[in-house]
């Protein structure tokens, strides 16, 4: 054999081996894909499973009574279908029933025709879809109805219905205290109580085994959750829903009337520091105001004349002057500026009269004369009162106060002191000013306000909160007595006389009118004002302190004129609704009364308390916590029964009691009108599931 023949032979052999190898590879690919495909697919599936978190139902946020729900979680469902489920595995069964299911889905959701649903289900069958999305945001009651549809009624595993529960956060009172209740959303700075107490409210997530399917979707392997989630703890806030409603309505009404940019109202209980109501509204469009920003805790601005109480307190405490000291009013010149009284001069008057009439010139002169040789002596008082520090609130967003002292680079030895005297060259929030006035009402005990008083889990107390004491005694009893008399004088003889004064109870307070800077443009030619009024009531035995601040009103701008009506309305309504603040009516006789005064159906203890206050004796024949009233017979007897799974009768109840009863029954109330319940959309005694909506008509 020659060399050429040998080479050709070797080439043929090599080529043959390559062909055989290629055939072997193709055979192996065919074998793996078609013969062992099921085996490797199953293995791939087993490698594409993981445990996913199951969201826990967040805890509730309650009003101060521990019953009225301010925020809660209700279940919603994402409805999906396994079109290859055991009960419809055969084509014969599937195609026999699928059109009936499509017709029910179409009529129930009214979003697609029956043909469209049928086509979607048939296409999913061809694709062997195991996790077909049918509908999102389905309520619990809707889910109960869907489970009875053709195919789905074959059972939990046979019919292919997959309901993935999610939790939706709702506020039963809608906009009531919305900014204070707040929210906690992914990738957004937490707001209010929802954000501040998220670690308690959130609960602990559960675990569910899920499997990745086509399209990168993770489908639950089992209907049951492997590790159940742990519900969050409940928050008992300090908010009173009735007082909150009064505050919001009064503020919004005045904002519209004065065409203001924004405003805030805060009502605080004097002895406890508990915030009973807090409202913040911003102008969105003409006549439309919504809660967008918490001005009460984050709205740092010059307080204006409401700060004069601190200036007079310092002067009286250092005995630089007394309430009967005479002082000039009208104007007071300082380098580069003349400080003027907005209403002109009232002549030479006593310190008390100058305070009652809110003279800028008088307080500027008094402070300069008292502290010009030692200006830090004045600011030392402000720092001892901790006015330069945050209150350390339970909710996020508190602004840092700005209170200057002579060591600051911006301090002007000729101008800063007299301007601080009447509330300029500083930055304080409305809640900061309210807390200082609250200290005066609280016999000098300065406490930080609180928004949450208790945290509960499964009905058991986890943690309780009391107000933190900032300063046990802000000044001497002698000074405090004089300051209280001056604050009452504002109402009886001063700027609050015509608007705030009430013949039924005494009020102490101070008006404030401040020129404020307009964003980055400063104090420009077109002036903007902040009108405020802050005080407490009843003045002889203070129970509540209250501040109203309205910014850039277009129809008038004086504090008493703009903010005074809001203060008066809130104070009047709160006073009228709190029987503990006025004398008992036990000694009064009800002449010619043939039947009991009418009362709304509601809580037994509240009903007893009201009738006792009026000195009316009656028979309580039922042991239930919730009672209805028969005024003709003078008897309080038919009990309101709350039976799990059945709709209770809430007719005759006020909104607060109706929401409490229906909430305990697991229903979702929708409210129309005001007053007491005259009609409910679902008859009492009906059997419905949790989360089902019920419409209440009030009149």
ZAMARGU-4260 file (C-alpha; in steps of 0.2 Angstrom, whole numbers, plus 5000, padded with zeros to 4 digits):
<rodrens>
0) 5000/5000/5000 | 5007/5017/4995 | 5007/5032/5006 | 4993/5041/4997 | 4981/5026/4999
5) 4985/5026/5018 | 4981/5044/5020 | 4965/5042/5011 | 4960/5028/5022 | 4964/5037/5038
10) 4953/5052/5032 | 4938/5040/5028 | 4940/5032/5045 | 4940/5049/5054 | 4925/5056/5044
15) 4915/5040/5048 | 4919/5042/5067 | 4913/5060/5066 | 4897/5055/5058 | 4894/5041/5071
20) 4897/5054/5085 | 4885/5066/5078 | 4872/5053/5076 | 4875/5048/5094 | 4873/5066/5100
25) 4857/5068/5091 | 4850/5052/5097 | 4855/5057/5115 | 4846/5074/5113 | 4831/5065/5106
30) 4831/5053/5121 | 4833/5066/5134 | 4819/5077/5127 | 4806/5065/5122 | 4810/5049/5132
35) 4816/5056/5148 | 4808/5073/5147 | 4795/5070/5161 | 4809/5065/5172 | 4820/5080/5169
40) 4805/5092/5170 | 4800/5085/5187 | 4818/5087/5193 | 4819/5105/5186 | 4802/5109/5195
45) 4810/5102/5211 | 4824/5114/5209 | 4813/5129/5206 | 4803/5129/5223 | 4806/5141/5237
50) 4797/5147/5253 | 4788/5164/5250 | 4783/5176/5264 | 4764/5177/5267 | 4759/5194/5273
55) 4752/5195/5290 | 4736/5205/5294 | 4742/5221/5301 | 4735/5226/5318 | 4721/5238/5321
60) 4722/5257/5326 | 4709/5262/5338 | 4702/5278/5345 | 4705/5283/5363 | 4689/5273/5368
65) 4698/5257/5362 | 4683/5252/5351 | 4681/5264/5337 | 4692/5258/5322 | 4703/5271/5314
70) 4713/5259/5303 | 4711/5240/5300 | 4715/5227/5287 | 4702/5217/5277 | 4705/5202/5267
75) 4705/5203/5248 | 4709/5189/5236 | 4717/5186/5219 | 4707/5173/5210 | 4717/5160/5199
80) 4713/5143/5192 | 4722/5127/5188 | 4714/5121/5172 | 4722/5104/5174 | 4715/5101/5191
85) 4710/5083/5196 | 4692/5085/5194 | 4693/5092/5176 | 4708/5082/5171 | 4699/5074/5157
90) 4694/5084/5142 | 4676/5077/5142 | 4673/5084/5159 | 4682/5101/5156 | 4673/5105/5140
95) 4656/5100/5146 | 4657/5112/5161 | 4668/5126/5155 | 4655/5136/5146 | 4644/5136/5162
100) 4658/5143/5172 | 4662/5156/5159 | 4644/5162/5159 | 4644/5164/5178 | 4661/5173/5178
105) 4654/5185/5165 | 4638/5189/5174 | 4646/5190/5191 | 4661/5202/5186 | 4653/5210/5171
110) 4670/5214/5163 | 4670/5201/5149 | 4657/5192/5139 | 4654/5174/5142 | 4662/5170/5125
115) 4678/5180/5130 | 4679/5170/5146 | 4676/5154/5137 | 4690/5157/5125 | 4702/5162/5138
120) 4698/5146/5148 | 4700/5135/5132 | 4716/5143/5127 | 4723/5141/5145 | 4718/5122/5144
125) 4728/5121/5128 | 4743/5129/5136 | 4740/5117/5152 | 4740/5133/5163 | 4741/5129/5181
130) 4739/5147/5188 | 4728/5157/5176 | 4723/5174/5183 | 4704/5177/5183 | 4702/5192/5194
135) 4711/5203/5207 | 4704/5213/5222 | 4690/5200/5226 | 4681/5202/5243 | 4678/5188/5255
140) 4660/5188/5252 | 4662/5188/5233 | 4674/5173/5235 | 4660/5164/5244 | 4649/5166/5229
145) 4663/5161/5217 | 4666/5144/5226 | 4648/5139/5221 | 4651/5142/5202 | 4651/5127/5191
150) 4668/5118/5191 | 4673/5127/5207 | 4659/5119/5216 | 4668/5102/5213 | 4678/5104/5229
155) 4694/5113/5235 | 4706/5103/5225 | 4696/5095/5211 | 4688/5112/5204 | 4705/5121/5201
160) 4700/5137/5211 | 4715/5145/5219 | 4712/5160/5230 | 4727/5170/5236 | 4723/5181/5251
165) 4730/5198/5252 | 4727/5212/5265 | 4720/5229/5261 | 4721/5243/5273 | 4706/5254/5276
170) 4701/5268/5287 | 4683/5266/5292 | 4681/5285/5296 | 4690/5289/5280 | 4698/5306/5281
175) 4696/5307/5300 | 4714/5311/5307 | 4721/5303/5291 | 4738/5312/5292 | 4740/5306/5310
180) 4735/5289/5307 | 4747/5289/5292 | 4752/5275/5281 | 4767/5263/5278 | 4771/5259/5260
185) 4786/5251/5251 | 4799/5263/5246 | 4790/5278/5254 | 4795/5287/5270 | 4783/5280/5284
190) 4770/5293/5290 | 4760/5294/5306 | 4756/5280/5318 | 4756/5267/5304 | 4774/5271/5301
195) 4780/5275/5319 | 4773/5258/5326 | 4776/5247/5311 | 4786/5235/5321 | 4771/5232/5332
200) 4757/5233/5319 | 4765/5223/5305 | 4765/5206/5314 | 4776/5192/5308 | 4775/5185/5290
205) 4770/5166/5287 | 4778/5154/5275 | 4771/5146/5259 | 4780/5134/5247 | 4779/5141/5230
210) 4785/5134/5213 | 4791/5144/5198 | 4781/5141/5182 | 4781/5147/5164 | 4783/5166/5163
215) 4793/5167/5180 | 4777/5166/5190 | 4777/5158/5207 | 4762/5147/5211 | 4758/5140/5228
220) 4762/5121/5229 | 4748/5118/5242 | 4732/5127/5246 | 4737/5127/5264 | 4750/5139/5271
225) 4765/5129/5279 | 4768/5142/5293 | 4754/5153/5297 | 4757/5172/5298 | 4755/5181/5315
230) 4744/5196/5316 | 4751/5212/5321 | 4747/5221/5338 | 4734/5234/5340 | 4737/5252/5344
235) 4726/5262/5355 | 4728/5280/5350 | 4723/5296/5360 | 4711/5302/5346 | 4693/5305/5351
240) 4683/5302/5335 | 4669/5315/5340 | 4682/5328/5344 | 4692/5325/5329 | 4676/5327/5318
245) 4672/5343/5326 | 4690/5350/5324 | 4691/5345/5306 | 4674/5352/5301 | 4677/5369/5310
250) 4694/5371/5303 | 4689/5367/5285 | 4674/5379/5286 | 4685/5393/5291 | 4699/5389/5278
255) 4686/5391/5265 | 4678/5406/5272 | 4695/5415/5274 | 4702/5408/5257 | 4718/5403/5267
260) 4733/5392/5260 | 4733/5380/5275 | 4729/5378/5293 | 4730/5366/5308 | 4720/5363/5324
265) 4726/5353/5339 | 4716/5348/5355 | 4726/5342/5370 | 4721/5335/5387 | 4729/5346/5400
270) 4734/5333/5413 | 4739/5318/5402 | 4746/5327/5387 | 4735/5315/5376 | 4731/5323/5359
275) 4712/5321/5357 | 4711/5329/5340 | 4723/5335/5326 | 4718/5342/5309 | 4729/5348/5295
280) 4722/5355/5279 | 4731/5361/5263 | 4722/5371/5249 | 4721/5360/5233 | 4710/5371/5223
285) 4696/5384/5226 | 4686/5378/5241 | 4694/5361/5241 | 4706/5357/5256 | 4714/5340/5260
290) 4727/5333/5272 | 4744/5333/5264 | 4756/5339/5277 | 4756/5338/5296 | 4758/5357/5299
295) 4755/5354/5318 | 4772/5345/5320 | 4782/5350/5305 | 4776/5367/5301 | 4790/5378/5309
300) 4787/5397/5308 | 4788/5413/5318 | 4774/5411/5331 | 4771/5429/5332 | 4761/5436/5347
305) 4757/5420/5355 | 4775/5419/5360 | 4773/5435/5371 | 4767/5424/5385 | 4785/5417/5387
310) 4792/5435/5386 | 4780/5441/5400 | 4784/5426/5410 | 4802/5429/5410 | 4800/5447/5415
315) 4788/5443/5429 | 4799/5429/5435 | 4815/5440/5435 | 4804/5454/5443 | 4809/5466/5430
320) 4791/5473/5430 | 4774/5468/5437 | 4757/5467/5430 | 4753/5485/5436 | 4769/5493/5429
325) 4765/5506/5416 | 4772/5505/5399 | 4770/5515/5383 | 4762/5508/5367 | 4760/5512/5349
330) 4778/5512/5342 | 4796/5507/5348 | 4811/5512/5338 | 4826/5500/5336 | 4841/5503/5324
335) 4834/5501/5306 | 4816/5498/5311 | 4801/5505/5320 | 4791/5491/5329 | 4772/5496/5328
340) 4756/5490/5336 | 4744/5484/5322 | 4729/5493/5330 | 4739/5509/5334 | 4743/5516/5351
345) 4732/5514/5367 | 4743/5526/5377 | 4752/5522/5393 | 4744/5507/5401 | 4748/5493/5413
350) 4758/5478/5408 | 4742/5468/5410 | 4733/5479/5398 | 4747/5479/5386 | 4746/5460/5385
355) 4728/5459/5384 | 4728/5471/5369 | 4744/5462/5362 | 4755/5478/5360 | 4771/5474/5351
360) 4779/5490/5356 | 4776/5487/5374 | 4784/5470/5375 | 4799/5475/5365 | 4802/5490/5376
365) 4800/5479/5392 | 4812/5466/5386 | 4825/5477/5380 | 4825/5488/5396 | 4826/5472/5406
370) 4839/5463/5397 | 4849/5475/5386 | 4865/5473/5397 | 4863/5454/5399 | 4854/5448/5384
375) 4858/5429/5387 | 4848/5431/5404 | 4832/5432/5393 | 4837/5417/5381 | 4842/5407/5396
380) 4824/5406/5401 | 4819/5399/5384 | 4832/5386/5385 | 4827/5381/5403 | 4810/5378/5396
385) 4818/5367/5382 | 4809/5378/5369 | 4825/5375/5358 | 4822/5356/5359 | 4811/5344/5350
390) 4796/5337/5360 | 4801/5319/5355 | 4785/5314/5348 | 4778/5296/5345 | 4776/5300/5326
395) 4789/5305/5314 | 4792/5321/5305 | 4794/5334/5320 | 4803/5349/5315 | 4818/5355/5324
400) 4814/5371/5334 | 4825/5387/5331 | 4828/5398/5346 | 4843/5410/5345 | 4855/5415/5359
405) 4868/5428/5359 | 4882/5415/5354 | 4874/5413/5337 | 4882/5421/5323 | 4866/5428/5317
410) 4862/5437/5333 | 4861/5456/5331 | 4863/5464/5348 | 4852/5479/5343 | 4838/5470/5333
415) 4836/5451/5338 | 4831/5453/5357 | 4817/5465/5354 | 4810/5455/5339 | 4811/5439/5349
420) 4801/5447/5362 | 4785/5447/5351 | 4788/5431/5342 | 4800/5434/5328 | 4818/5427/5323
425) 4813/5410/5329 | 4805/5394/5322 | 4792/5385/5332 | 4779/5372/5327 | 4760/5375/5333
430) 4762/5359/5344 | 4777/5367/5352 | 4767/5382/5357 | 4752/5372/5362 | 4763/5362/5374
435) 4770/5378/5382 | 4752/5385/5385 | 4747/5367/5391 | 4761/5369/5404 | 4753/5385/5411
440) 4736/5376/5412 | 4744/5361/5420 | 4750/5372/5435 | 4767/5374/5427 | 4770/5356/5423
445) 4777/5355/5406 | 4774/5338/5397 | 4777/5331/5380 | 4761/5327/5370 | 4757/5309/5366
450) 4747/5301/5352 | 4747/5282/5358 | 4743/5277/5375 | 4743/5258/5374 | 4748/5243/5363
455) 4738/5227/5364 | 4740/5210/5357 | 4726/5197/5358 | 4717/5209/5370 | 4732/5209/5382
460) 4742/5225/5385 | 4760/5224/5378 | 4765/5242/5382 | 4758/5258/5390 | 4763/5276/5387
465) 4762/5291/5398 | 4767/5309/5394 | 4786/5313/5397 | 4789/5327/5409 | 4800/5340/5401
470) 4800/5353/5415 | 4791/5350/5432 | 4789/5368/5436 | 4792/5381/5422 | 4790/5396/5434
475) 4785/5401/5452 | 4767/5399/5458 | 4767/5418/5459 | 4772/5421/5441 | 4760/5407/5435
480) 4745/5415/5444 | 4749/5432/5436 | 4751/5424/5419 | 4734/5415/5421 | 4725/5431/5425
485) 4733/5440/5410 | 4727/5425/5398 | 4710/5426/5405 | 4710/5445/5403 | 4713/5443/5385
490) 4696/5435/5384 | 4686/5446/5396 | 4694/5463/5391 | 4706/5460/5377 | 4708/5454/5359
495) 4697/5439/5362 | 4682/5447/5370 | 4670/5448/5356 | 4674/5431/5348 | 4680/5419/5361
500) 4671/5424/5377 | 4657/5412/5382 | 4645/5415/5396 | 4644/5397/5401 | 4662/5393/5404
505) 4679/5403/5406 | 4693/5403/5393 | 4711/5409/5394 | 4721/5412/5379 | 4731/5423/5367
510) 4729/5428/5349 | 4743/5429/5337 | 4746/5438/5320 | 4763/5436/5312 | 4770/5441/5296
515) 4778/5425/5289 | 4791/5422/5275 | 4785/5416/5258 | 4796/5400/5255 | 4812/5406/5247
520) 4806/5424/5244 | 4807/5429/5262 | 4797/5444/5269 | 4793/5451/5252 | 4782/5466/5248
525) 4766/5456/5246 | 4764/5451/5264 | 4758/5434/5270 | 4751/5432/5288 | 4749/5418/5300
530) 4733/5420/5311 | 4733/5410/5327 | 4724/5408/5344 | 4730/5397/5358 | 4723/5394/5375
535) 4714/5382/5387 | 4697/5379/5395 | 4688/5379/5407 | 4700/5392/5414 | 4696/5389/5432
540) 4699/5370/5430 | 4708/5367/5414 | 4704/5351/5405 | 4709/5355/5387 | 4722/5366/5378
545) 4719/5371/5360 | 4728/5379/5346 | 4722/5385/5329 | 4734/5392/5316 | 4728/5398/5299
550) 4741/5403/5286 | 4739/5416/5273 | 4721/5420/5274 | 4714/5432/5261 | 4699/5438/5270
555) 4706/5446/5286 | 4722/5441/5295 | 4721/5445/5313 | 4722/5430/5325 | 4706/5433/5335
560) 4696/5437/5319 | 4702/5422/5308 | 4707/5408/5320 | 4696/5414/5335 | 4680/5407/5327
565) 4688/5390/5325 | 4694/5390/5343 | 4677/5395/5349 | 4667/5382/5339 | 4679/5368/5344
570) 4679/5373/5363 | 4660/5375/5363 | 4657/5358/5356 | 4669/5349/5367 | 4663/5358/5382
575) 4645/5353/5378 | 4649/5335/5375 | 4659/5333/5391 | 4647/5331/5406 | 4662/5331/5418
580) 4666/5349/5414 | 4650/5357/5420 | 4639/5356/5436 | 4628/5340/5438 | 4610/5342/5433
585) 4604/5331/5447 | 4597/5345/5457 | 4586/5351/5442 | 4568/5345/5441 | 4560/5340/5424
590) 4543/5347/5425 | 4529/5339/5415 | 4540/5326/5408 | 4529/5311/5404 | 4543/5300/5396
595) 4561/5298/5396 | 4572/5309/5384 | 4575/5300/5368 | 4592/5291/5367 | 4601/5282/5353
600) 4603/5263/5354 | 4621/5260/5360 | 4633/5255/5374 | 4625/5252/5390 | 4638/5261/5401
605) 4637/5277/5391 | 4618/5276/5392 | 4618/5274/5411 | 4631/5288/5413 | 4620/5300/5403
610) 4604/5296/5412 | 4613/5297/5429 | 4620/5314/5425 | 4602/5320/5421 | 4596/5312/5438
615) 4584/5301/5429 | 4580/5283/5436 | 4576/5269/5424 | 4576/5250/5424 | 4590/5241/5415
620) 4583/5224/5412 | 4596/5217/5400 | 4614/5212/5404 | 4620/5215/5386 | 4634/5228/5383
625) 4624/5236/5368 | 4606/5241/5372 | 4591/5249/5363 | 4579/5261/5372 | 4560/5261/5373
630) 4557/5279/5379 | 4538/5277/5380 | 4539/5263/5393 | 4554/5271/5402 | 4563/5255/5401
635) 4580/5251/5393 | 4579/5232/5389 | 4580/5224/5372 | 4598/5219/5370 | 4608/5220/5354
640) 4614/5203/5350 | 4631/5200/5341 | 4631/5182/5335 | 4646/5177/5324 | 4641/5175/5306
645) 4624/5184/5307 | 4620/5203/5304 | 4616/5212/5320 | 4602/5225/5321 | 4610/5242/5322
650) 4594/5253/5319 | 4593/5267/5331 | 4611/5268/5334 | 4623/5282/5332 | 4637/5280/5320
655) 4651/5276/5333 | 4641/5262/5341 | 4635/5255/5324 | 4653/5254/5317 | 4659/5246/5333
660) 4645/5232/5333 | 4647/5229/5314 | 4666/5229/5315 | 4665/5215/5329 | 4653/5206/5317
665) 4667/5206/5303 | 4656/5217/5292 | 4662/5232/5281 | 4650/5247/5284 | 4648/5260/5271
670) 4639/5276/5278 | 4627/5288/5271 | 4620/5304/5280 | 4622/5309/5298 | 4613/5306/5314
675) 4607/5289/5319 | 4604/5273/5309 | 4587/5273/5301 | 4590/5259/5288 | 4603/5245/5285
680) 4605/5237/5268 | 4606/5219/5275 | 4592/5213/5286 | 4596/5209/5304 | 4598/5190/5306
685) 4605/5187/5289 | 4619/5175/5288 | 4634/5183/5279 | 4653/5181/5279 | 4666/5192/5286
690) 4671/5207/5275 | 4654/5209/5267 | 4649/5227/5264 | 4633/5234/5273 | 4626/5251/5269
695) 4620/5262/5283 | 4608/5276/5280 | 4608/5289/5294 | 4596/5303/5298
</rodrens>
